[in-house]
């Protein structure tokens, strides 16, 4: 049921499955660069261009709490 709702949202907003998959790949790249784990990826439009907003959780150092890092990368 959840996947049907997501597909419906993608169709209604004009987002293709390929673009959504690109955000997943972009998320993995950002997570590797930040040495963290992907928490969320979202396709958005900024200035008329598709952008993947990636949220990564980066482990804390020396007993610090994990950090939340949000990065916007162009969707290809």
KEKE-3310 file (N, C-alpha, C; in steps of 0.2 Angstrom, whole numbers, plus 5000, padded with zeros to 4 digits):
npx = (5004:5010:5020:5012:5006:5017:5021:5010:5011:5023:5019:5009:5016:5025:5037:5049:5053:5066:5072:5070:5077:5090:5092:5094:5106:5114:5113:5120:5132:5135:5134:5145:5156:5154:5157:5146:5129:5115:5100:5089:5082:5077:5068:5068:5063:5072:5074:5069:5076:5079:5083:5092:5089:5099:5100:5111:5117:5130:5143:5147:5162:5174:5165:5155:5138:5129:5130:5118:5118:5114:5113:5112:5111:5113:5101:5104)
npy = (4994:5006:5008:5010:5022:5030:5029:5035:5048:5052:5051:5061:5073:5074:5068:5056:5039:5036:5048:5048:5037:5041:5050:5042:5036:5047:5050:5040:5042:5055:5051:5042:5051:5059:5050:5043:5038:5036:5045:5051:5054:5066:5072:5088:5104:5117:5134:5130:5119:5101:5095:5085:5082:5077:5069:5065:5055:5057:5049:5054:5061:5056:5054:5062:5067:5060:5069:5078:5080:5090:5090:5097:5092:5092:5084:5072)
npz = (5000:5004:4994:4983:4986:4986:4972:4966:4971:4965:4952:4951:4954:4944:4945:4940:4942:4939:4942:4956:4959:4956:4966:4977:4974:4974:4987:4993:4989:4995:5008:5009:5007:5018:5028:5034:5037:5027:5030:5025:5009:4997:4983:4976:4970:4965:4961:4948:4945:4946:4962:4973:4990:5003:5018:5030:5044:5054:5063:5080:5087:5099:5110:5107:5102:5088:5072:5062:5045:5031:5014:4998:4982:4964:4954:4943)
capx = (5000:5014:5023:5007:5005:5023:5020:5005:5014:5028:5015:5006:5021:5029:5044:5050:5056:5073:5075:5070:5083:5096:5093:5096:5113:5117:5113:5125:5139:5136:5135:5152:5160:5154:5158:5140:5123:5109:5094:5083:5083:5071:5069:5065:5064:5075:5076:5067:5080:5078:5089:5091:5091:5101:5101:5116:5119:5138:5144:5151:5169:5176:5159:5149:5132:5130:5128:5114:5121:5109:5117:5108:5115:5109:5098:5106)
capy = (5000:5012:5009:5013:5029:5034:5030:5040:5055:5053:5053:5068:5078:5074:5065:5050:5034:5037:5054:5046:5032:5046:5053:5036:5035:5053:5049:5035:5046:5060:5047:5039:5057:5061:5044:5042:5034:5040:5045:5053:5058:5069:5076:5094:5108:5124:5138:5127:5113:5096:5094:5079:5084:5071:5070:5060:5055:5056:5047:5059:5059:5057:5054:5067:5065:5060:5075:5078:5084:5090:5092:5098:5090:5092:5078:5070)
capz = (5000:5004:4988:4978:4988:4983:4965:4965:4973:4960:4946:4952:4955:4938:4947:4938:4946:4937:4946:4963:4960:4956:4973:4981:4972:4976:4995:4995:4988:5000:5015:5009:5008:5025:5033:5038:5035:5024:5034:5020:5002:4994:4977:4977:4964:4967:4955:4942:4943:4951:4967:4979:4997:5007:5025:5033:5051:5055:5070:5084:5089:5106:5114:5106:5099:5081:5069:5056:5039:5026:5008:4992:4976:4958:4952:4936)
cpx = (5004:5017:5018:5006:5011:5023:5015:5007:5019:5024:5012:5010:5026:5036:5044:5054:5063:5076:5075:5076:5090:5097:5096:5104:5117:5118:5119:5132:5140:5138:5143:5157:5160:5155:5152:5135:5118:5103:5088:5086:5077:5072:5065:5066:5066:5077:5074:5071:5079:5084:5087:5094:5093:5102:5105:5117:5126:5139:5148:5158:5170:5170:5154:5144:5133:5127:5123:5117:5116:5113:5112:5113:5111:5107:5100:5102)
cpy = (5006:5013:5012:5020:5033:5035:5035:5047:5057:5055:5060:5074:5078:5071:5058:5045:5034:5042:5052:5041:5036:5049:5048:5036:5041:5053:5045:5038:5051:5056:5044:5045:5059:5056:5043:5038:5038:5039:5046:5056:5060:5073:5082:5098:5115:5128:5135:5121:5108:5095:5089:5082:5078:5073:5064:5061:5053:5055:5053:5056:5061:5058:5059:5064:5064:5067:5073:5082:5084:5093:5092:5097:5090:5085:5077:5065)
cpz = (5000:4998:4983:4980:4985:4976:4963:4966:4967:4953:4946:4952:4949:4940:4944:4942:4945:4942:4953:4964:4960:4963:4978:4980:4975:4984:4997:4994:4993:5007:5015:5010:5015:5030:5037:5035:5032:5028:5030:5014:5000:4988:4977:4970:4967:4961:4948:4941:4949:4956:4972:4985:5001:5014:5027:5040:5051:5062:5073:5085:5096:5111:5113:5102:5091:5078:5063:5051:5034:5020:5002:4986:4970:4956:4945:4933)
residu = (UNK:UNK:UNK:UNK:UNK:UNK:UNK:UNK:UNK:UNK:UNK:UNK:UNK:UNK:UNK:UNK:UNK:UNK:UNK:UNK:UNK:UNK:UNK:UNK:UNK:UNK:UNK:UNK:UNK:UNK:UNK:UNK:UNK:UNK:UNK:UNK:UNK:UNK:UNK:UNK:UNK:UNK:UNK:UNK:UNK:UNK:UNK:UNK:UNK:UNK:UNK:UNK:UNK:UNK:UNK:UNK:UNK:UNK:UNK:UNK:UNK:UNK:UNK:UNK:UNK:UNK:UNK:UNK:UNK:UNK:UNK:UNK:UNK:UNK:UNK:UNK)
# end
